[in-house]
Amino acid sequence: MELYIDSANIEQIAQVMPLGILQGVTTNPTLIAKEKRDFQTLIRNIAKLVDGKIWCQVTSTEAESMVNEALEINSWAKNIVIKLPMGMEGLKAASILSRKGVETNMTLVYSVPQAVLAAKAGVSYVSPYVGRVDDTGWDGMSLIKEIVDVFQSLQVKTKVIAASIRGPQQVIDALRTGVHAVTMPYQVLLSMVRNPMTDIGLEQFMTDWNNANM
Ligand code: E4P
């Protein structure tokens, strides 16, 4: 089971990496843009906080430039996973990069056929966007379950990482489908840690302890 925080925010990453439960950080152009910092500088600073994988999406639109951009990003830190947008150009870039031994992820995956072609192109991971599928009225969890089942029946090595997660229960539901990994926003991770009953119980323990030891 691999868990990632879906963030490019240094403060959030610095707070959660010491938990020792995350395999790294996933980012995308929107998350990077939110930080209003130079892409390379931001990734290098994130790499100082993260022992695990750092997922970075290319912004080029043609396969050749995607490959060149990927090789440049790959040089910024160790354990980079290059995110490629699903499509003809992304598939071409994935085939080239996988032959070069570059770890890649096919992102913006919304169907089993897309996932199968991405796996055939040699990507290490595919990212079905659970939350965004749900937003359209379809069932995101069914999508990832189907991809997991097809990959298992085809004995595909490519891993499935559930993305676009909106809450703690979606993390659990996704893991129940057999996905290899889940990436979640900072607030979702905090919601998984915290529970009001835990806080109430701890407060009572400390009150009883302090009263007895006054
Ligand atoms: C992975 O990093 C995806 O880009 C991300 O989970 C998308 O999440 P969103 O649908 O909340 O933008």
Boltz pocket constraint, residues with backbone or C-beta under 6 A from the ligand:
constraints:
  - pocket:
      binder: B
      contacts: [[A, 6], [A, 26], [A, 27], [A, 28], [A, 107], [A, 127], [A, 129], [A, 131], [A, 132], [A, 162], [A, 163], [A, 164], [A, 165], [A, 183]]
      max_distance: 6.0
